[in-house]
Amino acid sequence: PGYDGSIGPLLSGTSYYITVRALDNASPPNDEGLYSVRSVTFTYDSGAPARFVQAPADGMYFNNSIGLTISGTAQDDLSGLQGVQVSVKDVTATKWWTGTHNDIGSFDTLNYVTADLSLNPTWQFIIPSGQLTQDFVHGRTYEIQARAWDTSGSTSDFTAVRTITYDNQVPTGTVIV
């Protein structure tokens, strides 16, 4: 008769120490002494990282004079932050940005791009101005969201949608005399 492995509900943030000793069914049991005893300590982490989008502001208009910087913060104090994914959706075309941080890309099927974490806990994803000129359409709206995951594999939900509009045309005016 052996132990079935049930230990009850684990509490996130709690450290656990487990020791296991193996014996076979031989008579007398084969006991390898210290070599048959194994132990490990681990901390259980079931919580997802906190994540926020700080820029661009919801409802903002943007153009191609500089690259589009999407940034925010993400943090997981328990097991550590592993990564942040960003979703940039062209609402009209129902396509997502597939490029890499500060490099080339295009819109295609559902895709989440990986943000740069070199300034951890601040993350950022930049779409260069040349890509804005090439791939973004004047007057269209784009939805931005982000999610994060930690080293234990827990993934957060996406942030609330931020909607921005691409405006690369020069305004016109009329003088009435």
GUZADO-308934 format. One line per field, with one value per atom (N, C-alpha, C, O): x, y, z; residue number from 1. Coordinates in nm, 3 decimals. Layout:
GUZADO-308934
px	(X:...)
py	(Y:...)
pz	(Z:...)
nr	(NUM:...)
END
This chain:
GUZADO-308934
px	(0.085:0.000:0.089:0.182:0.059:0.138:0.053:-0.070:0.119:0.054:0.002:0.071:-0.118:-0.178:-0.135:-0.174:-0.058:-0.008:-0.094:-0.055:-0.210:-0.297:-0.243:-0.210:-0.233:-0.185:-0.282:-0.251:-0.397:-0.494:-0.466:-0.373:-0.544:-0.527:-0.396:-0.363:-0.325:-0.202:-0.236:-0.328:-0.164:-0.186:-0.078:0.041:-0.120:-0.025:0.063:0.015:0.193:0.289:0.346:0.430:0.301:0.347:0.457:0.446:0.562:0.669:0.637:0.587:0.666:0.639:0.767:0.849:0.783:0.898:0.842:0.761:0.886:0.836:0.953:1.058:0.934:1.034:0.968:0.855:1.041:0.990:1.094:1.214:1.045:1.133:1.073:0.954:1.154:1.106:1.148:1.264:1.054:1.079:1.012:0.908:1.071:1.007:0.921:0.913:0.859:0.768:0.840:0.774:0.970:1.044:1.033:1.006:1.056:1.053:1.190:1.226:1.265:1.243:1.256:1.320:1.196:1.202:1.346:1.432:1.370:1.501:1.509:1.435:1.594:1.608:1.750:1.846:1.763:1.896:1.947:2.041:1.886:1.932:1.912:1.804:2.015:2.006:1.977:1.923:2.013:1.990:1.843:1.806:1.760:1.619:1.533:1.411:1.594:1.521:1.553:1.670:1.449:1.465:1.373:1.266:1.417:1.333:1.351:1.450:1.253:1.256:1.174:1.076:1.214:1.137:1.090:1.168:0.965:0.913:0.813:0.756:0.793:0.692:0.583:0.612:0.462:0.348:0.304:0.284:0.288:0.247:0.133:0.155:0.013:-0.102:-0.155:-0.250:-0.093:-0.139:-0.073:0.046:-0.150:-0.097:-0.028:-0.061:0.067:0.136:0.041:-0.059:0.074:0.002:0.057:0.178:-0.028:0.016:-0.071:-0.191:-0.008:-0.076:-0.023:0.094:-0.111:-0.068:-0.068:-0.169:0.045:0.055:0.045:-0.006:0.091:0.087:0.064:0.113:-0.007:-0.067:-0.198:-0.255:-0.241:-0.365:-0.484:-0.481:-0.587:-0.709:-0.770:-0.779:-0.812:-0.875:-0.777:-0.818:-0.648:-0.544:-0.542:-0.574:-0.504:-0.475:-0.324:-0.253:-0.273:-0.128:-0.097:-0.183:0.029:0.070:0.206:0.256:0.266:0.392:0.514:0.621:0.501:0.617:0.723:0.842:0.679:0.769:0.705:0.587:0.780:0.725:0.617:0.613:0.531:0.427:0.485:0.524:0.491:0.543:0.426:0.346:0.419:0.321:0.401:0.496:0.363:0.443:0.355:0.239:0.415:0.345:0.437:0.559:0.377:0.453:0.390:0.270:0.473:0.426:0.517:0.637:0.457:0.535:0.474:0.352:0.562:0.521:0.624:0.735:0.586:0.680:0.712:0.812:0.630:0.649:0.748:0.854:0.715:0.806:0.884:0.977:0.850:0.921:0.852:0.784:0.870:0.807:0.881:1.004:0.808:0.868:0.854:0.948:0.738:0.719:0.590:0.502:0.582:0.462:0.430:0.518:0.304:0.257:0.164:0.087:0.174:0.093:0.008:0.054:-0.115:-0.206:-0.236:-0.283:-0.209:-0.242:-0.334:-0.290:-0.461:-0.562:-0.613:-0.653:-0.611:-0.676:-0.824:-0.863:-0.906:-1.046:-1.121:-1.203:-1.092:-1.162:-1.130:-1.220:-1.003:-0.959:-0.966:-0.955:-0.985:-0.982:-0.853:-0.856:-0.741:-0.609:-0.521:-0.547:-0.416:-0.329:-0.186:-0.142:-0.115:0.024:0.111:0.097:0.200:0.284:0.432:0.515:0.467:0.608:0.677:0.616:0.807:0.886:0.915:0.900:0.955:0.982:1.080:1.190:1.039:1.121:1.180:1.294:1.099:1.146:1.027:0.918:1.047:0.944:0.832:0.848:0.716:0.602:0.491:0.508:0.376:0.258:0.136:0.149:0.018:-0.105:-0.141:-0.131:-0.184:-0.220:-0.317:-0.384:-0.326:-0.418:-0.381:-0.277:-0.467:-0.451:-0.308:-0.252:-0.250:-0.110:-0.088:-0.147:-0.001:0.041:0.191:0.265:0.236:0.379:0.442:0.375:0.571:0.642:0.708:0.782:0.680:0.735:0.879:0.921:0.952:1.088:1.082:1.015:1.151:1.151:1.285:1.310:1.369:1.502:1.499:1.598:1.389:1.376:1.283:1.217:1.276:1.188:1.182:1.288:1.064:0.931:0.860:0.747:0.927:0.866:0.890:1.001:0.788:0.799:0.760:0.691:0.805:0.765:0.766:0.838:0.686:0.683:0.670:0.575:0.766:0.768:0.745:0.807:0.654:0.635:0.699:0.651:0.807:0.879:0.791:0.694:0.826:0.746:0.734:0.629:0.838:0.831:0.725:0.659:0.707:0.603:0.465:0.369:0.455:0.326:0.285:0.170:0.380:0.354:0.311:0.218:0.377:0.354:0.227:0.157:0.198:0.095:-0.030:-0.131:-0.025:-0.141:-0.220:-0.162:-0.352:-0.441:-0.503:-0.556:-0.495:-0.552:-0.700:-0.778:-0.735:-0.874:-0.917:-1.026:-0.833:-0.870:-0.838:-0.747:-0.916:-0.890:-0.818:-0.836:-0.738:-0.657:-0.677:-0.679:-0.693:-0.713:-0.584:-0.521:-0.548:-0.425:-0.461:-0.540:-0.399:-0.413:-0.279:-0.194:-0.261:-0.139:-0.173:-0.271:-0.091:-0.102:0.040:0.133:0.054:0.187:0.179:0.072:0.294:0.301:0.427:0.526:0.421:0.534:0.609:0.568:0.718:0.802:0.733:0.775:0.627:0.553:0.451:0.390:0.431:0.338:0.201:0.115:0.178:0.049:0.042:0.134:-0.068:-0.086:-0.201:-0.307:-0.181:-0.285:-0.388:-0.363:-0.502:-0.598:-0.542:-0.447:-0.600:-0.560:-0.611:-0.714:-0.538:-0.580:-0.705:-0.741:-0.769:-0.883:-0.833:-0.717:-0.921:-0.886:-0.862:-0.938:-0.753:-0.729:-0.743:-0.682:-0.824:-0.848:-0.777:-0.792:-0.699:-0.628:-0.660:-0.697:-0.646:-0.680:-0.560:-0.494:-0.533:-0.420:-0.465:-0.564:-0.392:-0.424:-0.294:-0.217:-0.271:-0.148:-0.171:-0.083:-0.290:-0.318:-0.309:-0.345:-0.261:-0.247:-0.385:-0.466:-0.413:-0.544:-0.559:-0.461:-0.682:-0.710:-0.791:-0.857:-0.787:-0.864:-0.908:-0.849:-1.009:-1.061:-1.067:-1.111:-1.021:-1.030:-1.152:-1.165:-1.241:-1.362:-1.345:-1.320:-1.360:-1.342:-1.475:-1.481)
py	(-0.118:0.000:0.124:0.136:0.213:0.334:0.459:0.452:0.569:0.700:0.738:0.716:0.795:0.825:0.959:0.992:1.037:1.164:1.284:1.397:1.264:1.376:1.451:1.391:1.580:1.660:1.773:1.856:1.776:1.880:2.005:2.008:2.107:2.229:2.301:2.315:2.346:2.422:2.570:2.615:2.646:2.789:2.863:2.841:2.951:3.029:3.113:3.179:3.109:3.185:3.107:3.159:2.984:2.902:2.807:2.749:2.791:2.697:2.562:2.554:2.457:2.320:2.238:2.258:2.146:2.055:1.914:1.873:1.840:1.703:1.607:1.630:1.497:1.390:1.261:1.231:1.186:1.059:0.951:0.972:0.835:0.719:0.603:0.575:0.535:0.425:0.291:0.272:0.199:0.060:-0.029:0.007:-0.145:-0.235:-0.338:-0.334:-0.429:-0.528:-0.659:-0.754:-0.663:-0.785:-0.812:-0.723:-0.937:-0.971:-1.027:-1.133:-0.964:-0.834:-0.721:-0.741:-0.603:-0.491:-0.449:-0.450:-0.413:-0.364:-0.217:-0.135:-0.183:-0.046:-0.001:-0.057:0.097:0.147:0.255:0.327:0.264:0.359:0.503:0.540:0.583:0.724:0.744:0.848:0.648:0.664:0.650:0.688:0.597:0.580:0.694:0.694:0.792:0.906:1.029:1.063:1.095:1.217:1.324:1.294:1.449:1.558:1.680:1.693:1.768:1.891:1.997:1.966:2.123:2.235:2.317:2.343:2.358:2.442:2.541:2.519:2.650:2.749:2.745:2.757:2.727:2.717:2.857:2.944:2.878:3.008:2.987:2.940:3.020:3.006:3.141:3.147:3.249:3.383:3.434:3.411:3.502:3.560:3.693:3.758:3.732:3.859:3.978:3.970:4.086:4.213:4.276:4.269:4.338:4.401:4.521:4.522:4.624:4.748:4.802:4.786:4.867:4.941:5.088:5.140:5.154:5.296:5.386:5.498:5.340:5.420:5.328:5.215:5.373:5.505:5.517:5.419:5.641:5.668:5.620:5.626:5.574:5.531:5.650:5.760:5.629:5.735:5.825:5.920:5.796:5.880:5.867:5.762:5.976:5.975:5.972:6.038:5.896:5.887:5.895:5.871:5.930:5.938:5.872:5.806:5.891:5.825:5.913:5.881:6.024:6.112:6.045:6.072:5.960:5.876:5.739:5.722:5.642:5.508:5.506:5.593:5.408:5.389:5.308:5.193:5.370:5.302:5.258:5.339:5.128:5.069:5.026:4.949:5.073:5.041:5.026:5.066:4.966:4.945:4.880:4.881:4.826:4.755:4.618:4.599:4.526:4.392:4.344:4.370:4.272:4.228:4.103:4.089:4.014:3.896:3.878:3.831:3.915:3.911:3.770:3.750:3.673:3.540:3.457:3.422:3.428:3.344:3.421:3.367:3.546:3.628:3.634:3.540:3.744:3.768:3.695:3.701:3.626:3.553:3.631:3.634:3.694:3.764:3.843:3.827:3.929:4.009:3.997:4.008:3.974:3.971:4.089:4.128:4.145:4.260:4.220:4.149:4.266:4.245:4.381:4.471:4.395:4.517:4.473:4.410:4.508:4.460:4.574:4.679:4.553:4.643:4.606:4.500:4.693:4.662:4.642:4.551:4.723:4.714:4.584:4.515:4.550:4.431:4.303:4.193:4.316:4.204:4.123:4.002:4.196:4.133:4.190:4.298:4.114:4.149:4.172:4.112:4.260:4.290:4.167:4.104:4.134:4.015:4.047:3.956:4.173:4.210:4.184:4.141:4.211:4.200:4.340:4.438:4.348:4.476:4.560:4.515:4.682:4.781:4.729:4.758:4.651:4.591:4.578:4.628:4.511:4.500:4.407:4.325:4.421:4.337:4.367:4.444:4.306:4.330:4.280:4.222:4.303:4.254:4.120:4.102:4.026:3.892:3.830:3.902:3.699:3.629:3.652:3.709:3.608:3.629:3.602:3.495:3.699:3.691:3.782:3.889:3.738:3.820:3.837:3.739:3.962:3.989:3.999:4.032:3.972:3.971:4.106:4.158:4.162:4.291:4.277:4.169:4.387:4.394:4.416:4.509:4.331:4.340:4.389:4.373:4.447:4.484:4.591:4.608:4.662:4.763:4.714:4.796:4.583:4.520:4.599:4.629:4.634:4.585:4.660:4.627:4.762:4.831:4.750:4.702:4.733:4.666:4.763:4.862:4.734:4.818:4.739:4.639:4.786:4.731:4.849:4.926:4.862:4.975:4.926:4.830:4.995:4.973:5.095:5.207:5.074:5.187:5.270:5.220:5.398:5.489:5.440:5.458:5.379:5.326:5.219:5.210:5.138:5.035:5.096:5.045:5.207:5.275:5.325:5.309:5.387:5.440:5.328:5.345:5.216:5.104:5.025:4.984:5.001:4.904:4.958:4.889:5.079:5.134:5.222:5.286:5.226:5.296:5.416:5.405:5.533:5.656:5.637:5.583:5.683:5.680:5.550:5.543:5.448:5.321:5.323:5.392:5.244:5.230:5.098:4.999:5.099:4.984:4.961:5.055:4.834:4.798:4.738:4.653:4.785:4.740:4.676:4.729:4.559:4.490:4.424:4.408:4.387:4.317:4.215:4.229:4.111:4.011:3.969:3.987:3.911:3.871:3.729:3.682:3.663:3.531:3.524:3.593:3.441:3.428:3.297:3.216:3.278:3.160:3.031:2.922:3.040:2.919:2.882:2.775:2.968:2.939:3.002:2.981:3.078:3.145:3.264:3.345:3.274:3.381:3.470:3.422:3.601:3.696:3.705:3.661:3.762:3.797:3.916:3.980:3.945:4.065:4.188:4.184:4.296:4.425:4.471:4.414:4.573:4.632:4.687:4.726:4.689:4.736:4.887:4.963:4.927:5.069:5.087:5.014:5.183:5.207:5.335:5.440:5.326:5.441:5.452:5.353:5.571:5.595:5.651:5.743:5.595:5.640:5.757:5.748:5.869:5.992:6.047:6.112:6.020:6.067:6.170:6.196:6.231:6.333:6.471:6.493:6.564:6.703:6.766:6.746:6.841:6.904:7.013:7.073:7.036:7.143:7.250:7.226:7.367:7.477:7.570:7.570:7.646:7.739:7.877:7.893:7.976:8.115:8.178:8.179:8.229:8.295:8.445:8.490:8.521:8.666:8.736:8.858)
pz	(0.000:0.000:0.000:0.080:-0.089:-0.101:-0.091:-0.080:-0.094:-0.086:-0.223:-0.323:-0.232:-0.362:-0.420:-0.532:-0.348:-0.399:-0.366:-0.396:-0.305:-0.272:-0.151:-0.049:-0.164:-0.051:-0.017:0.068:-0.081:-0.053:-0.133:-0.214:-0.112:-0.190:-0.152:-0.034:-0.254:-0.231:-0.228:-0.297:-0.147:-0.136:-0.213:-0.191:-0.304:-0.383:-0.292:-0.200:-0.318:-0.239:-0.121:-0.048:-0.102:0.008:-0.040:-0.148:0.040:0.008:0.069:0.181:-0.005:0.038:0.029:-0.061:0.123:0.126:0.118:0.201:0.017:-0.003:0.005:-0.055:0.079:0.087:0.040:0.077:-0.041:-0.094:-0.066:-0.083:-0.024:-0.003:-0.079:-0.066:-0.158:-0.241:-0.183:-0.146:-0.177:-0.138:-0.242:-0.296:-0.271:-0.365:-0.290:-0.168:-0.364:-0.306:-0.266:-0.226:-0.277:-0.242:-0.091:-0.012:-0.056:0.085:0.122:0.072:0.203:0.267:0.163:0.059:0.190:0.096:0.068:0.157:-0.057:-0.097:-0.058:-0.113:0.034:0.082:0.052:0.106:-0.033:-0.072:0.024:-0.008:0.139:0.239:0.193:0.145:0.207:0.170:0.022:-0.016:-0.063:-0.206:-0.245:-0.357:-0.159:-0.192:-0.138:-0.156:-0.073:-0.019:-0.105:-0.125:-0.154:-0.233:-0.176:-0.123:-0.186:-0.137:-0.227:-0.300:-0.220:-0.298:-0.225:-0.156:-0.240:-0.188:-0.308:-0.400:-0.307:-0.415:-0.357:-0.250:-0.428:-0.392:-0.498:-0.617:-0.455:-0.546:-0.587:-0.503:-0.720:-0.773:-0.872:-0.983:-0.831:-0.920:-0.967:-1.045:-0.921:-0.958:-1.085:-1.107:-1.167:-1.290:-1.260:-1.161:-1.343:-1.322:-1.339:-1.410:-1.273:-1.294:-1.421:-1.446:-1.502:-1.626:-1.655:-1.628:-1.712:-1.744:-1.876:-1.908:-1.953:-2.072:-2.033:-1.985:-2.052:-2.018:-2.140:-2.130:-2.255:-2.377:-2.495:-2.496:-2.594:-2.613:-2.532:-2.486:-2.518:-2.446:-2.528:-2.651:-2.461:-2.528:-2.601:-2.545:-2.726:-2.805:-2.878:-2.944:-2.868:-2.928:-3.080:-3.135:-3.148:-3.291:-3.304:-3.228:-3.400:-3.419:-3.568:-3.652:-3.598:-3.738:-3.755:-3.663:-3.872:-3.903:-3.883:-3.934:-3.811:-3.790:-3.701:-3.714:-3.612:-3.530:-3.519:-3.551:-3.474:-3.455:-3.349:-3.262:-3.356:-3.255:-3.140:-3.158:-3.022:-2.904:-2.817:-2.771:-2.795:-2.704:-2.583:-2.596:-2.464:-2.346:-2.223:-2.221:-2.122:-1.997:-1.895:-1.911:-1.793:-1.690:-1.666:-1.687:-1.622:-1.584:-1.471:-1.470:-1.377:-1.262:-1.200:-1.192:-1.157:-1.081:-0.969:-0.994:-0.848:-0.736:-0.687:-0.619:-0.722:-0.669:-0.750:-0.700:-0.874:-0.954:-1.059:-1.118:-1.083:-1.180:-1.314:-1.355:-1.381:-1.510:-1.620:-1.627:-1.707:-1.819:-1.950:-2.029:-1.973:-2.099:-2.104:-2.020:-2.207:-2.232:-2.381:-2.466:-2.410:-2.547:-2.571:-2.484:-2.691:-2.730:-2.850:-2.940:-2.851:-2.962:-3.024:-2.955:-3.155:-3.229:-3.343:-3.439:-3.331:-3.426:-3.514:-3.463:-3.646:-3.741:-3.737:-3.785:-3.680:-3.658:-3.790:-3.800:-3.890:-4.019:-4.091:-4.140:-4.099:-4.173:-4.089:-4.143:-3.958:-3.864:-3.883:-3.900:-3.878:-3.888:-3.777:-3.725:-3.741:-3.629:-3.678:-3.775:-3.607:-3.640:-3.612:-3.507:-3.705:-3.692:-3.684:-3.689:-3.672:-3.671:-3.539:-3.441:-3.539:-3.417:-3.364:-3.437:-3.240:-3.175:-3.257:-3.289:-3.290:-3.359:-3.490:-3.525:-3.563:-3.688:-3.783:-3.754:-3.896:-3.997:-3.953:-3.862:-4.019:-3.992:-4.089:-4.184:-4.067:-4.149:-4.072:-3.964:-4.129:-4.068:-4.130:-4.251:-4.046:-4.092:-3.993:-3.919:-3.992:-3.903:-3.756:-3.725:-3.669:-3.525:-3.480:-3.506:-3.414:-3.372:-3.252:-3.242:-3.162:-3.050:-3.061:-3.071:-3.058:-3.071:-2.933:-2.835:-2.927:-2.799:-2.774:-2.858:-2.657:-2.620:-2.570:-2.530:-2.574:-2.523:-2.371:-2.325:-2.294:-2.147:-2.091:-1.972:-2.173:-2.127:-2.017:-1.946:-2.002:-1.896:-1.785:-1.720:-1.763:-1.666:-1.535:-1.479:-1.484:-1.516:-1.629:-1.664:-1.689:-1.802:-1.929:-1.953:-2.010:-2.138:-2.247:-2.223:-2.369:-2.481:-2.611:-2.626:-2.703:-2.838:-2.932:-2.923:-3.024:-3.115:-3.258:-3.303:-3.328:-3.471:-3.538:-3.521:-3.616:-3.676:-3.770:-3.827:-3.786:-3.868:-4.012:-4.074:-4.066:-4.203:-4.217:-4.321:-4.114:-4.116:-4.104:-4.161:-4.029:-4.019:-4.157:-4.197:-4.229:-4.363:-4.457:-4.537:-4.448:-4.540:-4.509:-4.601:-4.382:-4.346:-4.276:-4.271:-4.224:-4.155:-4.251:-4.339:-4.234:-4.327:-4.256:-4.145:-4.323:-4.269:-4.233:-4.311:-4.114:-4.069:-4.002:-3.946:-4.008:-3.945:-3.797:-3.751:-3.722:-3.579:-3.554:-3.626:-3.450:-3.411:-3.263:-3.183:-3.226:-3.086:-3.029:-3.091:-2.911:-2.846:-2.712:-2.635:-2.687:-2.559:-2.526:-2.613:-2.400:-2.359:-2.252:-2.178:-2.246:-2.140:-2.102:-2.180:-1.983:-1.935:-1.879:-1.842:-1.874:-1.810:-1.725:-1.752:-1.622:-1.530:-1.554:-1.636:-1.480:-1.502:-1.459:-1.499:-1.379:-1.342:-1.449:-1.442:-1.548:-1.657:-1.642:-1.727:-1.536:-1.519:-1.614:-1.620:-1.688:-1.786:-1.743:-1.702:-1.752:-1.716:-1.828:-1.941:-1.798:-1.901:-1.978:-1.932:-2.094:-2.167:-2.094:-2.027:-2.108:-2.053:-2.128:-2.231:-2.075:-2.146:-2.280:-2.293:-2.377:-2.511:-2.509:-2.450:-2.575:-2.603:-2.753:-2.830:-2.794:-2.936:-2.977:-2.913:-3.086:-3.140:-3.289:-3.351:-3.346:-3.486:-3.560:-3.512:-3.677:-3.760:-3.845:-3.918:-3.835:-3.908:-3.967:-3.898:-4.096:-4.158:-4.267:-4.348:-4.270:-4.370:-4.309:-4.193:-4.391:-4.348:-4.342:-4.432:-4.236:-4.227:-4.334:-4.378:-4.372:-4.470:-4.403:-4.301:-4.459:-4.406:-4.518:-4.626:-4.492:-4.591:-4.526:-4.412:-4.604:-4.558:-4.622:-4.744:-4.541:-4.591:-4.569:-4.457:-4.678:-4.670:-4.678:-4.673)
nr	(1:1:1:1:2:2:2:2:3:3:3:3:4:4:4:4:5:5:5:5:6:6:6:6:7:7:7:7:8:8:8:8:9:9:9:9:10:10:10:10:11:11:11:11:12:12:12:12:13:13:13:13:14:14:14:14:15:15:15:15:16:16:16:16:17:17:17:17:18:18:18:18:19:19:19:19:20:20:20:20:21:21:21:21:22:22:22:22:23:23:23:23:24:24:24:24:25:25:25:25:26:26:26:26:27:27:27:27:28:28:28:28:29:29:29:29:30:30:30:30:31:31:31:31:32:32:32:32:33:33:33:33:34:34:34:34:35:35:35:35:36:36:36:36:37:37:37:37:38:38:38:38:39:39:39:39:40:40:40:40:41:41:41:41:42:42:42:42:43:43:43:43:44:44:44:44:45:45:45:45:46:46:46:46:47:47:47:47:48:48:48:48:49:49:49:49:50:50:50:50:51:51:51:51:52:52:52:52:53:53:53:53:54:54:54:54:55:55:55:55:56:56:56:56:57:57:57:57:58:58:58:58:59:59:59:59:60:60:60:60:61:61:61:61:62:62:62:62:63:63:63:63:64:64:64:64:65:65:65:65:66:66:66:66:67:67:67:67:68:68:68:68:69:69:69:69:70:70:70:70:71:71:71:71:72:72:72:72:73:73:73:73:74:74:74:74:75:75:75:75:76:76:76:76:77:77:77:77:78:78:78:78:79:79:79:79:80:80:80:80:81:81:81:81:82:82:82:82:83:83:83:83:84:84:84:84:85:85:85:85:86:86:86:86:87:87:87:87:88:88:88:88:89:89:89:89:90:90:90:90:91:91:91:91:92:92:92:92:93:93:93:93:94:94:94:94:95:95:95:95:96:96:96:96:97:97:97:97:98:98:98:98:99:99:99:99:100:100:100:100:101:101:101:101:102:102:102:102:103:103:103:103:104:104:104:104:105:105:105:105:106:106:106:106:107:107:107:107:108:108:108:108:109:109:109:109:110:110:110:110:111:111:111:111:112:112:112:112:113:113:113:113:114:114:114:114:115:115:115:115:116:116:116:116:117:117:117:117:118:118:118:118:119:119:119:119:120:120:120:120:121:121:121:121:122:122:122:122:123:123:123:123:124:124:124:124:125:125:125:125:126:126:126:126:127:127:127:127:128:128:128:128:129:129:129:129:130:130:130:130:131:131:131:131:132:132:132:132:133:133:133:133:134:134:134:134:135:135:135:135:136:136:136:136:137:137:137:137:138:138:138:138:139:139:139:139:140:140:140:140:141:141:141:141:142:142:142:142:143:143:143:143:144:144:144:144:145:145:145:145:146:146:146:146:147:147:147:147:148:148:148:148:149:149:149:149:150:150:150:150:151:151:151:151:152:152:152:152:153:153:153:153:154:154:154:154:155:155:155:155:156:156:156:156:157:157:157:157:158:158:158:158:159:159:159:159:160:160:160:160:161:161:161:161:162:162:162:162:163:163:163:163:164:164:164:164:165:165:165:165:166:166:166:166:167:167:167:167:168:168:168:168:169:169:169:169:170:170:170:170:171:171:171:171:172:172:172:172:173:173:173:173:174:174:174:174:175:175:175:175:176:176:176:176:177:177:177:177)
END
